Amino acid sequence: MRWLTTRGKSYPSPDSDAAEKEEKLDLILTKNPWLAHIFLFDENDAVVRSQPGTLSDKIIRDENERILEGYHTWFTHEAKSMVENLHKKPQQILFFKHADEAR
């Protein structure tokens, strides 16, 4: 939990331009090789980044596109209630586990 609370400040502001968002997200990924993907979503835009060293792999690029499309659809429908519930938590962090890993 400490990693997330201290690194959360490294996240780009939703008001940043696209290049700055991508740069900051890539920096977080580079410093944390155990993260496969990282994303930033607001009502206007969704940015999904994968580990920079893996982007030459077609499977990773395709997965990145699926994540972007899936999260965008999901968050477009549920973001407001998710944010409202998040603000009720003492640690404003959400974790998601891939459905295949839940078994």
HUCORHU-V486153 format. One record per helix or strand of 3 or more residues. SS is the DSSP state (2 for helix, 1 for strand). FROM is the first residue (numbers start at 1). LEN is the number of residues. Records with the same first field share a line. If there is no record, write none. Layout:
# HUCORHU-V486153
SS: FROM-LEN, FROM-LEN
This chain:
# HUCORHU-V486153
2: 2-9, 18-14, 52-3, 58-30, 99-4
1: 37-5, 46-5
